[in-house]
Amino acid sequence: DMPVGEMLQSIAAARQERVPVYREDRDDIVGILFARDLLNNVWRGRSQAGIYNLLVRPFFVPEQKTINGLLHDFQKNFIQIAIVVDEYGGVSGMITLEHILEHLFEEPEGDEEMVCDGCEKIDEQSVIVPGSMSVEQCNKLLEAELPEDEFDTVGGLVLHLFGKIPQKGEEAHLDGYIFCVHDVGKTRILKVRITKKTVEEPEES
C-alpha cells in the first residue's frame, strides 16, 4: 500500500534496479518490481492499482543452494534474481545474476596485498611505495601527517631527509616512520619502504 512517490524514493535510495515487494511481513514477498517498469507506469499516468500487474513472480531458493546450481536455475528459467530463504521458510536475502558472475570471475588474492597502484603491502607495519607517489596520497594511505606543503612526492621528501642521492638500503626517520630506500636510479628515488615504528613498552622497574 506504499504510495508511488515513496516507492520511487525507496528505489532511488537503495540504488537497485529490482526490488522485492511484500505485504505486511518481509517473509511474505509477492513479487519483484523492476524500477524501469514502475517509472514507465508513472509516466503513462496509470493508477497505483496497476502496479501489481508489474510484479514478476518471485523465484525462491534455499540457503544451501550452490552457485553452480543457482546459475543453472537462472539459465533454465530465464531469470536474473532469486529470493533466498532459510530452513524455516523465512527470507534471508536476495541474490542476482550479477552477484554470481562477480563471484565466479573475481580475481584471486595473491600472497602480497596490493594497496594501491605501484604499492606493495609487506605486513601491517610496512609498505613499499613508488617515489613518484604524492605525499598527500601517502598520508591517506598511512593515515599519517607527513609535510605536504614542502614536498610534492615521497621521493622528494626522502631526498630531502638524506640531503643527497641515497644508496639502496639506507634509512631515514621522520614522524614515527622509517624510510628505507628500496630502489634508486641515477638521479631519483624509485621506491621507498615505509615502516611505522612500534611503540616500545616501558620497562618495569
N, C-alpha and C positions, 0 to 999 in steps of 0.2 A: 504493500500500500504506500510505499515511498513515492512522493511527488517526483515528476520527471526532472525538475530542476535539481533536486537533491541527488538523484541518480547520476546526473551529468557531473556534478561536483565531486561525488564519491569516486567515479571512474577516473576523472581527471587527477584527483589527489593520489589515487593508487597507481596511476600511470600504467594501466592494464588495458589490453585490447579486448580481453574476455573476462567476465566476472560471473561467479556463481550467484544465483538468485534463490533465496529461501523464504519460507513463510515466517512463522514466529520463532522457529528454532533453527540454528545453523546446520543441524543434522537433518533437517527436512528440506533438502535442496530440490527445487522443482525444475531447474533448467539453467542453461548457460546463456548469458546475454552478451552479444558482440557489440562493442561500442559503436562501430560503423552502422549497425542496423538501428540502434537507438537514435543516433544523430539523423539518420535518413528518415526515421519515423517522425521526429520532431520537425524536421524541415518540411515534411509533407503535411504537417498540421493535424496528424491523426490523434485520436484520444488516447488517454493513458491505458484504457482497457485493451487497446490493440497491442500493447507491449507484450502481453502474454503470448501472443501469436509469434513473437520474435524469438522466444526462448528455444534453445536447442536442447534436445533430450540429454540429460547428463549420463556419462559413462562412468560407472563405479569400478574401482579395482581395489583389491586388498593390499595392506601394507607389505605383505610377504611377496608380492609380485616382483619378478626380476626385471631388470632393464630390458633384456632381450625379449622376454615375454610381453612386456608392455609395448615395445616397439612393434612387435608382430601384431598386437591387437590394434594399434593405431593404423597400421597399413591395411589390415583386413577390413576395418570398419570405416576407413577414410575419415578419421578424426584427428584432432591435434591437442586435445585436452581431456584429462580424466580427473575424477574426484577420488581421492584416496580415503579408504575407510579402515578403521581398526577392527579388532576381533569382536568388538561389541556392536559393530554397526555404526559407530559414531564417526563423523567426518574428522579426519586428522590433517587434511591438506589437499593441495591441488598440484598436479604435475602437467607440464605441457611438452609438446614435441621439442621445443627449443631447449628445455631443461635436459632432455635425453641427449640431444645432439651435442650440447655443451659438455656433458659428462663423457660422451664417447670420444670426442675429439679434443679434449683439453690436453695441454702439453704436460707431460710428467715433470715433477720437480726433480732437479738434479741434486747432487750431493752438496753443491755450493749454491747458496741462495743469492740470486741477483736482486739487488735492492733498487737499482736504477741503471740507466744506460751507462755502460762503462764501469759500473761499480761491482764490487765483489765482496760479499759479506763473509768474513772469516769465522767469527764467533760473535757472541753477544757484546763483546767489548771492542772488536776490531773490524775495520772495513777498509778496503782499498778503493781509492777514488782517482779519477784522472786529474792531472794537474790543470786541465782546462775547465774543470768544474767551477762554477761561480761560488764565491764564499757564501752568498745568500742561500743557494741551493744546498750547500754543505751544512749550513746551520739548520736548515729544515730537516735534513737527513739525520743529523746527530742530535737535534734539539739542543744546539749549542748557541753561544753568543760570541762567535769569533768576529773580529772587526771587519765590517763590510764596507765602510766608507773609505778606508785607506787602500784596500786591495780588491781587485775585480775577481781574481781567480785564486784557487787553492795553491797553485804553483807559484804565483806571485807572492802570496803570504809566506810560504815556506822559504822561498828565495830570500825574502827579507829577514827571516829568522836566522838564516845562515850567513847572510851578507856576502855570499859567493855562490857559484855553481857547486852544489854539494856532490859528494860521491854516493853511489848506491850503498844503502845500509846505514848512512849517517842519520842521526836522530836530533830532533829539536823539541823543546817543550813549551807549551803555551796554554794557559787557561784550563789546566787539568787534563790536557791531551798530549800524547806523544806522537810526533810527526816523523815517520821513518820513510826515507826516500826509497821507494820500491823499484823505480825505473827512471833513468835520466838520460837525456840526449846531450848533444854538444852545447846547446845554448838554453835549454829549458828543462824543467822537471816534468816528466811524462806521467808518472803515477806515484801516489803517496799512500802509505799505510797509516791510518789514523787509529790510535788506540786510546780509549778512555782510561785514565788512571783509576785504580781501585782505591777506595778509602781504607787506609790501614787501621785496624782495630787498635785502640790504646792498650799498651802493655799493663798487665795487672801488677800492682806494687806488692 
